[in-house]
Structures are given as structure tokens and as C-alpha cells.
Amino acid sequence: MTNNLEVLQAEVLRLSPADRAKLLNHLINSLGIDDAEADAAWDSLADAREQELESGTQEAIPIEVAVARLEARFPG
């Protein structure tokens, strides 16, 4: 990472989670990715995950476990 990018990253990480989410949304939108394309990709992924659960190739985990894992991975 460049010095400027490191400084910017440090500043962004000082923002509240809500402000970081707003910034993330703005940055993603700035990439010009077609929303329909992204929606179709998410729908496809959701369908695949649902099939994995229904077929038994993947096992669901309790929401509390999922949230705890996310909080551990992304503190603050």
C-alpha cells in the first residue's frame, strides 16, 4: 500500500460502522457496476446456497454463531 492509501485507510477505520457502510456503498456505486448484473449474481449465489442446504452438502449455523464470527473478523 502507498502511504496515502495507508493514511486514508486509517482514517476510514476511525469512522463509525454506519459511516463506513455509507462510504462503502458510495465507493461500490462509483465503480459503475450495473445493479441488475449484481442482483442477478446475488440471486444465483442465494439459490446455490439454498440448494446446498436442502441437499445436505452444507449445514446451517445459528445466527448467533454467524454474528459472533463476523464480529471477530470485523471488530469495531
N, CA, C and O atoms as a Tripos MOL2 file, in Angstrom:
@<TRIPOS>MOLECULE
protein
  304   303    76     0     0
PROTEIN
NO_CHARGES

@<TRIPOS>ATOM
      1 N           0.8360   -1.1870    0.0000 N.3       1 MET1
      2 CA          0.0000    0.0000    0.0000 C.3       1 MET1
      3 C           0.8800    1.2500    0.0000 C.2       1 MET1
      4 O           1.9600    1.2820    0.5900 O.2       1 MET1
      5 N           0.3870    2.2510   -0.6690 N.am      2 THR2
      6 CA          1.1180    3.5130   -0.6510 C.3       2 THR2
      7 C           0.8480    4.2270    0.6600 C.2       2 THR2
      8 O          -0.1060    3.9030    1.3690 O.2       2 THR2
      9 N           1.6900    5.1970    0.9780 N.am      3 ASN3
     10 CA          1.4900    5.9770    2.2000 C.3       3 ASN3
     11 C           0.1320    6.6530    2.2190 C.2       3 ASN3
     12 O          -0.5590    6.6260    3.2380 O.2       3 ASN3
     13 N          -0.2650    7.2680    1.0920 N.am      4 ASN4
     14 CA         -1.5600    7.9440    1.0320 C.3       4 ASN4
     15 C          -2.7060    6.9680    1.2890 C.2       4 ASN4
     16 O          -3.6590    7.2830    2.0020 O.2       4 ASN4
     17 N          -2.5980    5.7930    0.7050 N.am      5 LEU5
     18 CA         -3.6490    4.7990    0.8950 C.3       5 LEU5
     19 C          -3.6850    4.3150    2.3420 C.2       5 LEU5
     20 O          -4.7630    4.1010    2.8970 O.2       5 LEU5
     21 N          -2.5340    4.1450    2.9460 N.am      6 GLU6
     22 CA         -2.4740    3.7220    4.3530 C.3       6 GLU6
     23 C          -3.1030    4.7690    5.2640 C.2       6 GLU6
     24 O          -3.8320    4.4330    6.1970 O.2       6 GLU6
     25 N          -2.8180    6.0310    4.9900 N.am      7 VAL7
     26 CA         -3.3920    7.1150    5.7910 C.3       7 VAL7
     27 C          -4.9050    7.1490    5.6100 C.2       7 VAL7
     28 O          -5.6530    7.2800    6.5790 O.2       7 VAL7
     29 N          -5.3440    7.0320    4.3700 N.am      8 LEU8
     30 CA         -6.7810    7.0440    4.0950 C.3       8 LEU8
     31 C          -7.4700    5.8680    4.7770 C.2       8 LEU8
     32 O          -8.5380    6.0310    5.3680 O.2       8 LEU8
     33 N          -6.8680    4.6920    4.6980 N.am      9 GLN9
     34 CA         -7.4550    3.5130    5.3410 C.3       9 GLN9
     35 C          -7.5760    3.7200    6.8420 C.2       9 GLN9
     36 O          -8.6010    3.3800    7.4330 O.2       9 GLN9
     37 N          -6.5560    4.2660    7.4560 N.am     10 ALA10
     38 CA         -6.5980    4.5160    8.8980 C.3      10 ALA10
     39 C          -7.7210    5.4900    9.2390 C.2      10 ALA10
     40 O          -8.4170    5.3110   10.2380 O.2      10 ALA10
     41 N          -7.8990    6.5110    8.4200 N.am     11 GLU11
     42 CA         -8.9690    7.4870    8.6530 C.3      11 GLU11
     43 C         -10.3380    6.8290    8.5110 C.2      11 GLU11
     44 O         -11.2340    7.0590    9.3240 O.2      11 GLU11
     45 N         -10.4880    6.0250    7.4910 N.am     12 VAL12
     46 CA        -11.7770    5.3580    7.2520 C.3      12 VAL12
     47 C         -12.1090    4.4320    8.4130 C.2      12 VAL12
     48 O         -13.2630    4.3640    8.8360 O.2      12 VAL12
     49 N         -11.1360    3.7330    8.9220 N.am     13 LEU13
     50 CA        -11.3860    2.7990   10.0200 C.3      13 LEU13
     51 C         -11.7600    3.4970   11.3220 C.2      13 LEU13
     52 O         -12.2710    2.8590   12.2420 O.2      13 LEU13
     53 N         -11.5130    4.7920   11.4070 N.am     14 ARG14
     54 CA        -11.9320    5.5560   12.5830 C.3      14 ARG14
     55 C         -13.4000    5.9660   12.4990 C.2      14 ARG14
     56 O         -13.9750    6.4010   13.4970 O.2      14 ARG14
     57 N         -14.0090    5.8350   11.3330 N.am     15 LEU15
     58 CA        -15.4210    6.1840   11.1740 C.3      15 LEU15
     59 C         -16.2980    5.1750   11.9090 C.2      15 LEU15
     60 O         -15.8750    4.0550   12.1950 O.2      15 LEU15
     61 N         -17.5050    5.5860   12.2040 N.am     16 SER16
     62 CA        -18.4620    4.6540   12.8070 C.3      16 SER16
     63 C         -18.8180    3.5830   11.7760 C.2      16 SER16
     64 O         -18.6720    3.8140   10.5760 O.2      16 SER16
     65 N         -19.2780    2.4240   12.2210 N.am     17 PRO17
     66 CA        -19.6850    1.3990   11.2700 C.3      17 PRO17
     67 C         -20.7370    1.9020   10.2700 C.2      17 PRO17
     68 O         -20.6940    1.5380    9.0950 O.2      17 PRO17
     69 N         -21.6700    2.7280   10.7270 N.am     18 ALA18
     70 CA        -22.6960    3.2420    9.8210 C.3      18 ALA18
     71 C         -22.0790    4.1350    8.7440 C.2      18 ALA18
     72 O         -22.4530    4.0510    7.5740 O.2      18 ALA18
     73 N         -21.1380    4.9860    9.1410 N.am     19 ASP19
     74 CA        -20.4870    5.8580    8.1670 C.3      19 ASP19
     75 C         -19.6080    5.0610    7.2050 C.2      19 ASP19
     76 O         -19.5300    5.3850    6.0200 O.2      19 ASP19
     77 N         -18.9450    4.0150    7.7140 N.am     20 ARG20
     78 CA        -18.1450    3.1630    6.8230 C.3      20 ARG20
     79 C         -19.0440    2.4630    5.8210 C.2      20 ARG20
     80 O         -18.6750    2.3210    4.6560 O.2      20 ARG20
     81 N         -20.2240    2.0220    6.2560 N.am     21 ALA21
     82 CA        -21.1610    1.3690    5.3370 C.3      21 ALA21
     83 C         -21.6340    2.3330    4.2520 C.2      21 ALA21
     84 O         -21.7430    1.9560    3.0850 O.2      21 ALA21
     85 N         -21.9130    3.5770    4.6400 N.am     22 LYS22
     86 CA        -22.3150    4.5820    3.6470 C.3      22 LYS22
     87 C         -21.1910    4.8280    2.6510 C.2      22 LYS22
     88 O         -21.4320    4.9130    1.4470 O.2      22 LYS22
     89 N         -19.9680    4.9430    3.1500 N.am     23 LEU23
     90 CA        -18.8250    5.1590    2.2800 C.3      23 LEU23
     91 C         -18.6250    3.9690    1.3460 C.2      23 LEU23
     92 O         -18.3700    4.1440    0.1550 O.2      23 LEU23
     93 N         -18.7410    2.7770    1.8840 N.am     24 LEU24
     94 CA        -18.5920    1.5740    1.0710 C.3      24 LEU24
     95 C         -19.6230    1.5590   -0.0480 C.2      24 LEU24
     96 O         -19.2930    1.2770   -1.2000 O.2      24 LEU24
     97 N         -20.8680    1.8640    0.2910 N.am     25 ASN25
     98 CA        -21.9190    1.8960   -0.7180 C.3      25 ASN25
     99 C         -21.5900    2.9140   -1.8100 C.2      25 ASN25
    100 O         -21.7650    2.6430   -2.9980 O.2      25 ASN25
    101 N         -21.1140    4.0810   -1.3980 N.am     26 HIS26
    102 CA        -20.7470    5.1210   -2.3610 C.3      26 HIS26
    103 C         -19.6030    4.6450   -3.2650 C.2      26 HIS26
    104 O         -19.6380    4.8540   -4.4780 O.2      26 HIS26
    105 N         -18.5990    4.0110   -2.6710 N.am     27 LEU27
    106 CA        -17.4640    3.5330   -3.4600 C.3      27 LEU27
    107 C         -17.8880    2.4500   -4.4540 C.2      27 LEU27
    108 O         -17.4540    2.4480   -5.6060 O.2      27 LEU27
    109 N         -18.7220    1.5500   -4.0050 N.am     28 ILE28
    110 CA        -19.2040    0.4940   -4.9050 C.3      28 ILE28
    111 C         -19.9860    1.1160   -6.0570 C.2      28 ILE28
    112 O         -19.7980    0.7410   -7.2140 O.2      28 ILE28
    113 N         -20.8630    2.0630   -5.7390 N.am     29 ASN29
    114 CA        -21.6300    2.7290   -6.7900 C.3      29 ASN29
    115 C         -20.7320    3.4720   -7.7680 C.2      29 ASN29
    116 O         -21.0520    3.5770   -8.9520 O.2      29 ASN29
    117 N         -19.5970    3.9950   -7.2710 N.am     30 SER30
    118 CA        -18.6860    4.7440   -8.1360 C.3      30 SER30
    119 C         -17.9930    3.8530   -9.1620 C.2      30 SER30
    120 O         -17.4320    4.3520  -10.1380 O.2      30 SER30
    121 N         -18.0270    2.5460   -8.9520 N.am     31 LEU31
    122 CA        -17.3970    1.6300   -9.8970 C.3      31 LEU31
    123 C         -18.2280    1.4470  -11.1660 C.2      31 LEU31
    124 O         -17.7390    0.9190  -12.1650 O.2      31 LEU31
    125 N         -19.4830    1.8850  -11.1210 N.am     32 GLY32
    126 CA        -20.3340    1.8050  -12.2940 C.3      32 GLY32
    127 C         -20.8120    0.4060  -12.6160 C.2      32 GLY32
    128 O         -21.1320    0.1040  -13.7660 O.2      32 GLY32
    129 N         -20.8640   -0.4440  -11.6160 N.am     33 ILE33
    130 CA        -21.3460   -1.8060  -11.8290 C.3      33 ILE33
    131 C         -22.8580   -1.7700  -11.9770 C.2      33 ILE33
    132 O         -23.5550   -1.1410  -11.1810 O.2      33 ILE33
    133 N         -23.3570   -2.4470  -12.9980 N.am     34 ASP34
    134 CA        -24.7880   -2.4840  -13.2620 C.3      34 ASP34
    135 C         -25.5030   -3.2040  -12.1250 C.2      34 ASP34
    136 O         -25.1750   -4.3490  -11.8130 O.2      34 ASP34
    137 N         -26.4710   -2.5480  -11.5070 N.am     35 ASP35
    138 CA        -27.1920   -3.1460  -10.3830 C.3      35 ASP35
    139 C         -27.9100   -4.4300  -10.7800 C.2      35 ASP35
    140 O         -27.9730   -5.3710   -9.9890 O.2      35 ASP35
    141 N         -28.4470   -4.4820  -11.9860 N.am     36 ALA36
    142 CA        -29.1520   -5.6880  -12.4270 C.3      36 ALA36
    143 C         -28.1940   -6.8720  -12.4880 C.2      36 ALA36
    144 O         -28.5560   -7.9950  -12.1380 O.2      36 ALA36
    145 N         -26.9850   -6.6120  -12.9310 N.am     37 GLU37
    146 CA        -25.9730   -7.6670  -13.0010 C.3      37 GLU37
    147 C         -25.5970   -8.1480  -11.6030 C.2      37 GLU37
    148 O         -25.4800   -9.3500  -11.3660 O.2      37 GLU37
    149 N         -25.4110   -7.2170  -10.6900 N.am     38 ALA38
    150 CA        -25.0740   -7.5720   -9.3160 C.3      38 ALA38
    151 C         -26.2280   -8.3180   -8.6580 C.2      38 ALA38
    152 O         -26.0110   -9.3120   -7.9640 O.2      38 ALA38
    153 N         -27.4510   -7.8460   -8.8710 N.am     39 ASP39
    154 CA        -28.6180   -8.5200   -8.3030 C.3      39 ASP39
    155 C         -28.7250   -9.9510   -8.8140 C.2      39 ASP39
    156 O         -29.0180  -10.8670   -8.0460 O.2      39 ASP39
    157 N         -28.4910  -10.1420  -10.0960 N.am     40 ALA40
    158 CA        -28.5640  -11.4890  -10.6770 C.3      40 ALA40
    159 C         -27.4910  -12.3970  -10.0650 C.2      40 ALA40
    160 O         -27.7390  -13.5750   -9.8070 O.2      40 ALA40
    161 N         -26.3060  -11.8410   -9.8370 N.am     41 ALA41
    162 CA        -25.2300  -12.6280   -9.2340 C.3      41 ALA41
    163 C         -25.5810  -13.0310   -7.8100 C.2      41 ALA41
    164 O         -25.3530  -14.1730   -7.4080 O.2      41 ALA41
    165 N         -26.1440  -12.0830   -7.0350 N.am     42 TRP42
    166 CA        -26.5430  -12.3950   -5.6560 C.3      42 TRP42
    167 C         -27.6760  -13.4270   -5.6480 C.2      42 TRP42
    168 O         -27.6790  -14.3350   -4.8170 O.2      42 TRP42
    169 N         -28.6380  -13.2890   -6.5700 N.am     43 ASP43
    170 CA        -29.7330  -14.2630   -6.6580 C.3      43 ASP43
    171 C         -29.2060  -15.6480   -6.9640 C.2      43 ASP43
    172 O         -29.6550  -16.6340   -6.3810 O.2      43 ASP43
    173 N         -28.2600  -15.7200   -7.8710 N.am     44 SER44
    174 CA        -27.6610  -17.0070   -8.2270 C.3      44 SER44
    175 C         -26.9350  -17.6250   -7.0360 C.2      44 SER44
    176 O         -27.0520  -18.8240   -6.7850 O.2      44 SER44
    177 N         -26.1880  -16.8060   -6.3090 N.am     45 LEU45
    178 CA        -25.4810  -17.2910   -5.1270 C.3      45 LEU45
    179 C         -26.4630  -17.7720   -4.0560 C.2      45 LEU45
    180 O         -26.2570  -18.8190   -3.4440 O.2      45 LEU45
    181 N         -27.5290  -17.0030   -3.8360 N.am     46 ALA46
    182 CA        -28.5350  -17.3980   -2.8430 C.3      46 ALA46
    183 C         -29.1890  -18.7170   -3.2320 C.2      46 ALA46
    184 O         -29.4150  -19.5750   -2.3790 O.2      46 ALA46
    185 N         -29.4950  -18.8810   -4.5150 N.am     47 ASP47
    186 CA        -30.0970  -20.1330   -4.9860 C.3      47 ASP47
    187 C         -29.1510  -21.3110   -4.7690 C.2      47 ASP47
    188 O         -29.5730  -22.3900   -4.3520 O.2      47 ASP47
    189 N         -27.8730  -21.0940   -5.0530 N.am     48 ALA48
    190 CA        -26.8850  -22.1600   -4.8650 C.3      48 ALA48
    191 C         -26.7700  -22.5410   -3.3890 C.2      48 ALA48
    192 O         -26.6970  -23.7230   -3.0540 O.2      48 ALA48
    193 N         -26.7530  -21.5370   -2.5090 N.am     49 ARG49
    194 CA        -26.6660  -21.8160   -1.0710 C.3      49 ARG49
    195 C         -27.9080  -22.5650   -0.5850 C.2      49 ARG49
    196 O         -27.8090  -23.4850    0.2280 O.2      49 ARG49
    197 N         -29.0660  -22.1670   -1.0860 N.am     50 GLU50
    198 CA        -30.3070  -22.8430   -0.6980 C.3      50 GLU50
    199 C         -30.2730  -24.3120   -1.1210 C.2      50 GLU50
    200 O         -30.6880  -25.1930   -0.3680 O.2      50 GLU50
    201 N         -29.7790  -24.5610   -2.3220 N.am     51 GLN51
    202 CA        -29.6740  -25.9420   -2.8150 C.3      51 GLN51
    203 C         -28.7130  -26.7560   -1.9400 C.2      51 GLN51
    204 O         -28.9740  -27.9220   -1.6430 O.2      51 GLN51
    205 N         -27.6020  -26.1330   -1.5330 N.am     52 GLU52
    206 CA        -26.6390  -26.8280   -0.6710 C.3      52 GLU52
    207 C         -27.2700  -27.2100    0.6620 C.2      52 GLU52
    208 O         -27.0430  -28.3090    1.1700 O.2      52 GLU52
    209 N         -28.0580  -26.3070    1.2260 N.am     53 LEU53
    210 CA        -28.7290  -26.6040    2.4930 C.3      53 LEU53
    211 C         -29.7650  -27.7160    2.3230 C.2      53 LEU53
    212 O         -29.8520  -28.6350    3.1370 O.2      53 LEU53
    213 N         -30.5460  -27.6120    1.2480 N.am     54 GLU54
    214 CA        -31.5950  -28.6100    1.0170 C.3      54 GLU54
    215 C         -31.0170  -29.9920    0.7240 C.2      54 GLU54
    216 O         -31.5970  -31.0020    1.1200 O.2      54 GLU54
    217 N         -29.8800  -30.0440    0.0350 N.am     55 SER55
    218 CA        -29.2740  -31.3290   -0.3170 C.3      55 SER55
    219 C         -28.4600  -31.9180    0.8320 C.2      55 SER55
    220 O         -28.1090  -33.0980    0.8150 O.2      55 SER55
    221 N         -28.1630  -31.0860    1.8290 N.am     56 GLY56
    222 CA        -27.3810  -31.5680    2.9620 C.3      56 GLY56
    223 C         -25.8800  -31.4830    2.7560 C.2      56 GLY56
    224 O         -25.1200  -31.9640    3.5970 O.2      56 GLY56
    225 N         -25.4290  -30.8800    1.6520 N.am     57 THR57
    226 CA        -23.9850  -30.7510    1.4430 C.3      57 THR57
    227 C         -23.3930  -29.6520    2.3190 C.2      57 THR57
    228 O         -22.1840  -29.6250    2.5490 O.2      57 THR57
    229 N         -24.2340  -28.7510    2.8070 N.am     58 GLN58
    230 CA        -23.8270  -27.7230    3.7530 C.3      58 GLN58
    231 C         -24.8160  -27.7160    4.9120 C.2      58 GLN58
    232 O         -25.9900  -28.0490    4.7510 O.2      58 GLN58
    233 N         -24.3230  -27.3330    6.0650 N.am     59 GLU59
    234 CA        -25.1590  -27.3020    7.2630 C.3      59 GLU59
    235 C         -25.3470  -25.8580    7.7190 C.2      59 GLU59
    236 O         -24.3990  -25.0740    7.7270 O.2      59 GLU59
    237 N         -26.5630  -25.5170    8.0930 N.am     60 ALA60
    238 CA        -26.8470  -24.1690    8.5920 C.3      60 ALA60
    239 C         -26.2220  -23.9960    9.9730 C.2      60 ALA60
    240 O         -26.0630  -24.9550   10.7280 O.2      60 ALA60
    241 N         -25.8720  -22.7510   10.2790 N.am     61 ILE61
    242 CA        -25.3650  -22.4490   11.6170 C.3      61 ILE61
    243 C         -26.2950  -21.4230   12.2590 C.2      61 ILE61
    244 O         -26.9180  -20.6240   11.5590 O.2      61 ILE61
    245 N         -26.3900  -21.4410   13.5780 N.am     62 PRO62
    246 CA        -27.2470  -20.4680   14.2560 C.3      62 PRO62
    247 C         -26.7780  -19.0380   13.9950 C.2      62 PRO62
    248 O         -25.5820  -18.7860   13.8520 O.2      62 PRO62
    249 N         -27.7200  -18.1160   13.9350 N.am     63 ILE63
    250 CA        -27.4130  -16.7150   13.6660 C.3      63 ILE63
    251 C         -26.4260  -16.1640   14.6830 C.2      63 ILE63
    252 O         -25.5690  -15.3500   14.3370 O.2      63 ILE63
    253 N         -26.5360  -16.6000   15.9390 N.am     64 GLU64
    254 CA        -25.6300  -16.1130   16.9730 C.3      64 GLU64
    255 C         -24.1830  -16.4750   16.6520 C.2      64 GLU64
    256 O         -23.2710  -15.6860   16.8990 O.2      64 GLU64
    257 N         -23.9780  -17.6620   16.1060 N.am     65 VAL65
    258 CA        -22.6310  -18.1040   15.7370 C.3      65 VAL65
    259 C         -22.1260  -17.2860   14.5540 C.2      65 VAL65
    260 O         -20.9720  -16.8570   14.5410 O.2      65 VAL65
    261 N         -22.9810  -17.0700   13.5650 N.am     66 ALA66
    262 CA        -22.5930  -16.2860   12.3880 C.3      66 ALA66
    263 C         -22.2180  -14.8610   12.7810 C.2      66 ALA66
    264 O         -21.2020  -14.3360   12.3240 O.2      66 ALA66
    265 N         -23.0300  -14.2370   13.6230 N.am     67 VAL67
    266 CA        -22.7590  -12.8630   14.0580 C.3      67 VAL67
    267 C         -21.4560  -12.8120   14.8550 C.2      67 VAL67
    268 O         -20.6540  -11.8980   14.6650 O.2      67 VAL67
    269 N         -21.2390  -13.7690   15.7310 N.am     68 ALA68
    270 CA        -20.0070  -13.8000   16.5250 C.3      68 ALA68
    271 C         -18.7790  -13.9310   15.6220 C.2      68 ALA68
    272 O         -17.7520  -13.2980   15.8710 O.2      68 ALA68
    273 N         -18.8850  -14.7390   14.5930 N.am     69 ARG69
    274 CA        -17.7620  -14.9010   13.6550 C.3      69 ARG69
    275 C         -17.4950  -13.5850   12.9060 C.2      69 ARG69
    276 O         -16.3430  -13.1900   12.7260 O.2      69 ARG69
    277 N         -18.5540  -12.9240   12.4810 N.am     70 LEU70
    278 CA        -18.3930  -11.6580   11.7740 C.3      70 LEU70
    279 C         -17.7930  -10.5890   12.6860 C.2      70 LEU70
    280 O         -16.9150   -9.8320   12.2720 O.2      70 LEU70
    281 N         -18.2660  -10.5340   13.9130 N.am     71 GLU71
    282 CA        -17.7460   -9.5410   14.8650 C.3      71 GLU71
    283 C         -16.2740   -9.7940   15.1690 C.2      71 GLU71
    284 O         -15.5020   -8.8510   15.3380 O.2      71 GLU71
    285 N         -15.8860  -11.0610   15.2390 N.am     72 ALA72
    286 CA        -14.4870  -11.3930   15.4780 C.3      72 ALA72
    287 C         -13.6200  -11.0210   14.2680 C.2      72 ALA72
    288 O         -12.4870  -10.5630   14.4140 O.2      72 ALA72
    289 N         -14.1730  -11.2270   13.0900 N.am     73 ARG73
    290 CA        -13.4210  -10.9300   11.8660 C.3      73 ARG73
    291 C         -13.3560   -9.4380   11.5590 C.2      73 ARG73
    292 O         -12.3540   -8.9470   11.0380 O.2      73 ARG73
    293 N         -14.4360   -8.7170   11.8860 N.am     74 PHE74
    294 CA        -14.5230   -7.2890   11.5950 C.3      74 PHE74
    295 C         -14.8460   -6.5160   12.8530 C.2      74 PHE74
    296 O         -15.9640   -6.0210   12.9990 O.2      74 PHE74
    297 N         -13.9000   -6.3980   13.7660 N.am     75 PRO75
    298 CA        -14.1750   -5.6890   15.0350 C.3      75 PRO75
    299 C         -14.4400   -4.2020   14.8140 C.2      75 PRO75
    300 O         -13.9460   -3.5850   13.8700 O.2      75 PRO75
    301 N         -15.2400   -3.6570   15.7260 N.am     76 GLY76
    302 CA        -15.4930   -2.2190   15.6930 C.3      76 GLY76
    303 C         -16.6920   -1.8930   14.9280 C.2      76 GLY76
    304 O         -17.0450   -0.7200   14.8040 O.2      76 GLY76
@<TRIPOS>BOND
     1     1     2 1
     2     2     3 1
     3     3     4 2
     4     3     5 am
     5     5     6 1
     6     6     7 1
     7     7     8 2
     8     7     9 am
     9     9    10 1
    10    10    11 1
    11    11    12 2
    12    11    13 am
    13    13    14 1
    14    14    15 1
    15    15    16 2
    16    15    17 am
    17    17    18 1
    18    18    19 1
    19    19    20 2
    20    19    21 am
    21    21    22 1
    22    22    23 1
    23    23    24 2
    24    23    25 am
    25    25    26 1
    26    26    27 1
    27    27    28 2
    28    27    29 am
    29    29    30 1
    30    30    31 1
    31    31    32 2
    32    31    33 am
    33    33    34 1
    34    34    35 1
    35    35    36 2
    36    35    37 am
    37    37    38 1
    38    38    39 1
    39    39    40 2
    40    39    41 am
    41    41    42 1
    42    42    43 1
    43    43    44 2
    44    43    45 am
    45    45    46 1
    46    46    47 1
    47    47    48 2
    48    47    49 am
    49    49    50 1
    50    50    51 1
    51    51    52 2
    52    51    53 am
    53    53    54 1
    54    54    55 1
    55    55    56 2
    56    55    57 am
    57    57    58 1
    58    58    59 1
    59    59    60 2
    60    59    61 am
    61    61    62 1
    62    62    63 1
    63    63    64 2
    64    63    65 am
    65    65    66 1
    66    66    67 1
    67    67    68 2
    68    67    69 am
    69    69    70 1
    70    70    71 1
    71    71    72 2
    72    71    73 am
    73    73    74 1
    74    74    75 1
    75    75    76 2
    76    75    77 am
    77    77    78 1
    78    78    79 1
    79    79    80 2
    80    79    81 am
    81    81    82 1
    82    82    83 1
    83    83    84 2
    84    83    85 am
    85    85    86 1
    86    86    87 1
    87    87    88 2
    88    87    89 am
    89    89    90 1
    90    90    91 1
    91    91    92 2
    92    91    93 am
    93    93    94 1
    94    94    95 1
    95    95    96 2
    96    95    97 am
    97    97    98 1
    98    98    99 1
    99    99   100 2
   100    99   101 am
   101   101   102 1
   102   102   103 1
   103   103   104 2
   104   103   105 am
   105   105   106 1
   106   106   107 1
   107   107   108 2
   108   107   109 am
   109   109   110 1
   110   110   111 1
   111   111   112 2
   112   111   113 am
   113   113   114 1
   114   114   115 1
   115   115   116 2
   116   115   117 am
   117   117   118 1
   118   118   119 1
   119   119   120 2
   120   119   121 am
   121   121   122 1
   122   122   123 1
   123   123   124 2
   124   123   125 am
   125   125   126 1
   126   126   127 1
   127   127   128 2
   128   127   129 am
   129   129   130 1
   130   130   131 1
   131   131   132 2
   132   131   133 am
   133   133   134 1
   134   134   135 1
   135   135   136 2
   136   135   137 am
   137   137   138 1
   138   138   139 1
   139   139   140 2
   140   139   141 am
   141   141   142 1
   142   142   143 1
   143   143   144 2
   144   143   145 am
   145   145   146 1
   146   146   147 1
   147   147   148 2
   148   147   149 am
   149   149   150 1
   150   150   151 1
   151   151   152 2
   152   151   153 am
   153   153   154 1
   154   154   155 1
   155   155   156 2
   156   155   157 am
   157   157   158 1
   158   158   159 1
   159   159   160 2
   160   159   161 am
   161   161   162 1
   162   162   163 1
   163   163   164 2
   164   163   165 am
   165   165   166 1
   166   166   167 1
   167   167   168 2
   168   167   169 am
   169   169   170 1
   170   170   171 1
   171   171   172 2
   172   171   173 am
   173   173   174 1
   174   174   175 1
   175   175   176 2
   176   175   177 am
   177   177   178 1
   178   178   179 1
   179   179   180 2
   180   179   181 am
   181   181   182 1
   182   182   183 1
   183   183   184 2
   184   183   185 am
   185   185   186 1
   186   186   187 1
   187   187   188 2
   188   187   189 am
   189   189   190 1
   190   190   191 1
   191   191   192 2
   192   191   193 am
   193   193   194 1
   194   194   195 1
   195   195   196 2
   196   195   197 am
   197   197   198 1
   198   198   199 1
   199   199   200 2
   200   199   201 am
   201   201   202 1
   202   202   203 1
   203   203   204 2
   204   203   205 am
   205   205   206 1
   206   206   207 1
   207   207   208 2
   208   207   209 am
   209   209   210 1
   210   210   211 1
   211   211   212 2
   212   211   213 am
   213   213   214 1
   214   214   215 1
   215   215   216 2
   216   215   217 am
   217   217   218 1
   218   218   219 1
   219   219   220 2
   220   219   221 am
   221   221   222 1
   222   222   223 1
   223   223   224 2
   224   223   225 am
   225   225   226 1
   226   226   227 1
   227   227   228 2
   228   227   229 am
   229   229   230 1
   230   230   231 1
   231   231   232 2
   232   231   233 am
   233   233   234 1
   234   234   235 1
   235   235   236 2
   236   235   237 am
   237   237   238 1
   238   238   239 1
   239   239   240 2
   240   239   241 am
   241   241   242 1
   242   242   243 1
   243   243   244 2
   244   243   245 am
   245   245   246 1
   246   246   247 1
   247   247   248 2
   248   247   249 am
   249   249   250 1
   250   250   251 1
   251   251   252 2
   252   251   253 am
   253   253   254 1
   254   254   255 1
   255   255   256 2
   256   255   257 am
   257   257   258 1
   258   258   259 1
   259   259   260 2
   260   259   261 am
   261   261   262 1
   262   262   263 1
   263   263   264 2
   264   263   265 am
   265   265   266 1
   266   266   267 1
   267   267   268 2
   268   267   269 am
   269   269   270 1
   270   270   271 1
   271   271   272 2
   272   271   273 am
   273   273   274 1
   274   274   275 1
   275   275   276 2
   276   275   277 am
   277   277   278 1
   278   278   279 1
   279   279   280 2
   280   279   281 am
   281   281   282 1
   282   282   283 1
   283   283   284 2
   284   283   285 am
   285   285   286 1
   286   286   287 1
   287   287   288 2
   288   287   289 am
   289   289   290 1
   290   290   291 1
   291   291   292 2
   292   291   293 am
   293   293   294 1
   294   294   295 1
   295   295   296 2
   296   295   297 am
   297   297   298 1
   298   298   299 1
   299   299   300 2
   300   299   301 am
   301   301   302 1
   302   302   303 1
   303   303   304 2
@<TRIPOS>SUBSTRUCTURE
     1 MET1         2 RESIDUE 1 A MET
     2 THR2         6 RESIDUE 1 A THR
     3 ASN3        10 RESIDUE 1 A ASN
     4 ASN4        14 RESIDUE 1 A ASN
     5 LEU5        18 RESIDUE 1 A LEU
     6 GLU6        22 RESIDUE 1 A GLU
     7 VAL7        26 RESIDUE 1 A VAL
     8 LEU8        30 RESIDUE 1 A LEU
     9 GLN9        34 RESIDUE 1 A GLN
    10 ALA10       38 RESIDUE 1 A ALA
    11 GLU11       42 RESIDUE 1 A GLU
    12 VAL12       46 RESIDUE 1 A VAL
    13 LEU13       50 RESIDUE 1 A LEU
    14 ARG14       54 RESIDUE 1 A ARG
    15 LEU15       58 RESIDUE 1 A LEU
    16 SER16       62 RESIDUE 1 A SER
    17 PRO17       66 RESIDUE 1 A PRO
    18 ALA18       70 RESIDUE 1 A ALA
    19 ASP19       74 RESIDUE 1 A ASP
    20 ARG20       78 RESIDUE 1 A ARG
    21 ALA21       82 RESIDUE 1 A ALA
    22 LYS22       86 RESIDUE 1 A LYS
    23 LEU23       90 RESIDUE 1 A LEU
    24 LEU24       94 RESIDUE 1 A LEU
    25 ASN25       98 RESIDUE 1 A ASN
    26 HIS26      102 RESIDUE 1 A HIS
    27 LEU27      106 RESIDUE 1 A LEU
    28 ILE28      110 RESIDUE 1 A ILE
    29 ASN29      114 RESIDUE 1 A ASN
    30 SER30      118 RESIDUE 1 A SER
    31 LEU31      122 RESIDUE 1 A LEU
    32 GLY32      126 RESIDUE 1 A GLY
    33 ILE33      130 RESIDUE 1 A ILE
    34 ASP34      134 RESIDUE 1 A ASP
    35 ASP35      138 RESIDUE 1 A ASP
    36 ALA36      142 RESIDUE 1 A ALA
    37 GLU37      146 RESIDUE 1 A GLU
    38 ALA38      150 RESIDUE 1 A ALA
    39 ASP39      154 RESIDUE 1 A ASP
    40 ALA40      158 RESIDUE 1 A ALA
    41 ALA41      162 RESIDUE 1 A ALA
    42 TRP42      166 RESIDUE 1 A TRP
    43 ASP43      170 RESIDUE 1 A ASP
    44 SER44      174 RESIDUE 1 A SER
    45 LEU45      178 RESIDUE 1 A LEU
    46 ALA46      182 RESIDUE 1 A ALA
    47 ASP47      186 RESIDUE 1 A ASP
    48 ALA48      190 RESIDUE 1 A ALA
    49 ARG49      194 RESIDUE 1 A ARG
    50 GLU50      198 RESIDUE 1 A GLU
    51 GLN51      202 RESIDUE 1 A GLN
    52 GLU52      206 RESIDUE 1 A GLU
    53 LEU53      210 RESIDUE 1 A LEU
    54 GLU54      214 RESIDUE 1 A GLU
    55 SER55      218 RESIDUE 1 A SER
    56 GLY56      222 RESIDUE 1 A GLY
    57 THR57      226 RESIDUE 1 A THR
    58 GLN58      230 RESIDUE 1 A GLN
    59 GLU59      234 RESIDUE 1 A GLU
    60 ALA60      238 RESIDUE 1 A ALA
    61 ILE61      242 RESIDUE 1 A ILE
    62 PRO62      246 RESIDUE 1 A PRO
    63 ILE63      250 RESIDUE 1 A ILE
    64 GLU64      254 RESIDUE 1 A GLU
    65 VAL65      258 RESIDUE 1 A VAL
    66 ALA66      262 RESIDUE 1 A ALA
    67 VAL67      266 RESIDUE 1 A VAL
    68 ALA68      270 RESIDUE 1 A ALA
    69 ARG69      274 RESIDUE 1 A ARG
    70 LEU70      278 RESIDUE 1 A LEU
    71 GLU71      282 RESIDUE 1 A GLU
    72 ALA72      286 RESIDUE 1 A ALA
    73 ARG73      290 RESIDUE 1 A ARG
    74 PHE74      294 RESIDUE 1 A PHE
    75 PRO75      298 RESIDUE 1 A PRO
    76 GLY76      302 RESIDUE 1 A GLY
